[in-house]
Amino acid sequence: MTMSTTTLNRTYPAPAATKANRALHVTVVATSTESTLSALRMAGALAKDLHASIKLVVPQVVPYPLPLNQPPVPLDFSSRHFRVLAGKTPVETTVQIYLCRDREQILQSVLPPRSLVVIGGRRSWWPTPEKRLARRLRRRGHEVVLAEA
């Protein structure tokens, strides 16, 4: 597992937050650009009400023919792209990019128990990959909110 972390700090004028509240994070799992924006908007509203920060977790899957440290999309490009998306929220946001082979395995290893997770997806009667991921994360004990784009 290779990890790359990029941080973007934007502060939101909130009442004096206690140290316990500062430790609270709303985690957004990146999917498509449009879905991630929807998830960030919803997470921003949740984080504002909870006086929490947002962690944008980006599992960047690297196919097996490539070495794990050489993703098909350059890390600098991904980092800039997700920092721009994170910059659209008025809440302190941290972007964490993880190079991996399996998205669910990396999420299992980086999400603390009972995390509050927001996943963006499209509206559909059929189970979408995002809905299936949300169901699996709920089974593992996380609180998952779906934000429909």
C-alpha positions as a printed NumPy array, in Angstrom:
array([[  0.   ,   0.   ,   0.   ],
       [  1.355,   3.385,  -0.965],
       [ -0.102,   6.535,   0.462],
       [  0.061,  10.121,  -0.576],
       [ -1.559,  12.813,   1.512],
       [ -2.313,  16.355,   0.488],
       [ -3.874,  18.816,   2.901],
       [ -5.99 ,  21.831,   2.093],
       [ -7.01 ,  23.906,   5.066],
       [ -9.932,  26.263,   4.767],
       [-11.367,  27.372,   8.029],
       [-15.017,  27.979,   8.637],
       [-15.97 ,  30.546,  11.262],
       [-17.499,  28.28 ,  13.898],
       [-18.187,  28.71 ,  17.601],
       [-15.37 ,  27.742,  19.895],
       [-14.968,  24.046,  19.233],
       [-13.909,  21.716,  21.989],
       [-11.003,  19.349,  21.476],
       [-13.465,  16.456,  21.339],
       [-15.317,  18.07 ,  18.432],
       [-12.112,  18.851,  16.578],
       [-11.321,  15.148,  16.507],
       [-14.603,  14.494,  14.704],
       [-14.302,  13.971,  10.949],
       [-16.824,  13.475,   8.214],
       [-15.168,  11.203,   5.656],
       [-16.007,  11.55 ,   1.972],
       [-15.035,   8.674,  -0.311],
       [-14.228,   9.97 ,  -3.781],
       [-16.069,   8.44 ,  -6.716],
       [-16.727,  10.4  ,  -9.922],
       [-16.185,  14.177, -10.014],
       [-19.901,  15.067,  -9.994],
       [-20.72 ,  12.533,  -7.29 ],
       [-17.792,  13.638,  -5.148],
       [-18.978,  17.259,  -5.384],
       [-22.441,  16.196,  -4.184],
       [-20.88 ,  14.242,  -1.341],
       [-18.669,  17.207,  -0.382],
       [-21.695,  19.539,  -0.293],
       [-23.568,  17.155,   1.987],
       [-20.475,  16.545,   4.14 ],
       [-19.973,  20.316,   4.392],
       [-23.466,  20.732,   5.818],
       [-22.937,  17.847,   8.257],
       [-19.487,  19.046,   9.306],
       [-20.731,  22.596,   9.817],
       [-23.533,  21.401,  12.116],
       [-21.18 ,  19.064,  14.009],
       [-18.228,  21.53 ,  14.083],
       [-16.14 ,  18.826,  12.448],
       [-13.642,  18.696,   9.606],
       [-13.851,  16.773,   6.344],
       [-11.47 ,  14.063,   5.172],
       [-11.67 ,  13.405,   1.447],
       [-10.347,   9.865,   0.938],
       [ -9.314,   9.129,  -2.646],
       [ -8.561,   5.453,  -3.315],
       [ -6.708,   5.591,  -6.629],
       [ -6.674,   2.064,  -8.053],
       [ -3.528,   1.143,  -9.975],
       [ -4.025,  -1.769, -12.416],
       [ -1.797,  -4.816, -12.002],
       [  0.329,  -4.364, -15.16 ],
       [  1.683,  -1.129, -13.642],
       [  3.937,  -0.836, -10.596],
       [  1.965,   0.353,  -7.564],
       [  3.978,   3.566,  -7.326],
       [  3.242,   4.513, -10.975],
       [ -0.515,   5.174, -11.306],
       [ -2.034,   5.724, -14.772],
       [ -3.042,   9.248, -13.703],
       [ -0.076,  11.239, -12.362],
       [ -0.286,  11.858,  -8.625],
       [  0.33 ,  15.607,  -9.056],
       [ -2.676,  15.883, -11.377],
       [ -4.921,  13.912,  -8.993],
       [ -3.738,  15.975,  -6.061],
       [ -4.526,  19.286,  -7.816],
       [ -7.896,  17.991,  -9.035],
       [ -9.083,  16.905,  -5.598],
       [ -7.694,  20.016,  -3.883],
       [ -9.838,  22.109,  -6.245],
       [-12.892,  20.001,  -5.386],
       [-12.124,  20.232,  -1.656],
       [-11.695,  23.983,  -1.993],
       [-15.396,  24.291,  -2.805],
       [-16.368,  23.504,   0.791],
       [-16.264,  26.187,   3.486],
       [-15.096,  23.62 ,   6.064],
       [-11.529,  22.545,   6.855],
       [-10.835,  19.707,   4.407],
       [ -7.968,  17.229,   4.196],
       [ -7.358,  15.32 ,   0.96 ],
       [ -5.785,  11.874,   1.313],
       [ -4.87 ,   9.983,  -1.863],
       [ -4.115,   6.279,  -1.512],
       [ -2.53 ,   4.279,  -4.327],
       [ -3.914,   0.76 ,  -4.099],
       [ -4.99 ,  -2.353,  -5.965],
       [ -8.302,  -2.817,  -4.14 ],
       [-10.49 ,   0.161,  -3.147],
       [-12.414,  -1.652,  -0.42 ],
       [ -9.301,  -3.091,   1.182],
       [ -7.723,   0.354,   1.491],
       [-10.945,   1.824,   2.895],
       [-11.076,  -0.939,   5.477],
       [ -7.544,  -0.124,   6.585],
       [ -7.857,   3.693,   6.722],
       [-11.373,   4.202,   8.13 ],
       [-11.525,   4.227,  11.92 ],
       [-14.29 ,   2.096,  13.461],
       [-17.79 ,   3.62 ,  13.304],
       [-16.764,   6.396,  10.894],
       [-19.291,   8.835,   9.475],
       [-18.903,   8.349,   5.703],
       [-20.525,  10.216,   2.823],
       [-20.497,   8.637,  -0.641],
       [-21.772,  10.376,  -3.755],
       [-23.569,   8.47 ,  -6.459],
       [-26.186,   8.757,  -9.129],
       [-29.879,   8.126,  -8.604],
       [-30.907,   4.698,  -9.861],
       [-33.427,   1.979,  -9.141],
       [-30.694,  -0.596,  -9.68 ],
       [-27.846,  -1.144,  -7.236],
       [-24.961,   1.071,  -8.331],
       [-21.319,   0.459,  -7.356],
       [-21.646,   3.326,  -4.841],
       [-24.763,   1.788,  -3.245],
       [-23.036,  -1.588,  -2.99 ],
       [-19.979,   0.049,  -1.398],
       [-22.231,   1.877,   1.076],
       [-23.97 ,  -1.38 ,   2.002],
       [-20.637,  -3.144,   2.605],
       [-19.332,  -0.255,   4.746],
       [-22.549,  -0.312,   6.807],
       [-22.046,  -4.028,   7.406],
       [-18.611,  -3.187,   8.81 ],
       [-20.207,  -0.815,  11.336],
       [-19.793,   2.581,   9.651],
       [-22.513,   5.212,   9.427],
       [-22.924,   5.823,   5.696],
       [-24.884,   8.58 ,   3.957],
       [-25.502,   8.499,   0.212],
       [-25.491,  11.85 ,  -1.564],
       [-27.214,  11.55 ,  -4.916],
       [-25.791,  13.698,  -7.703]])
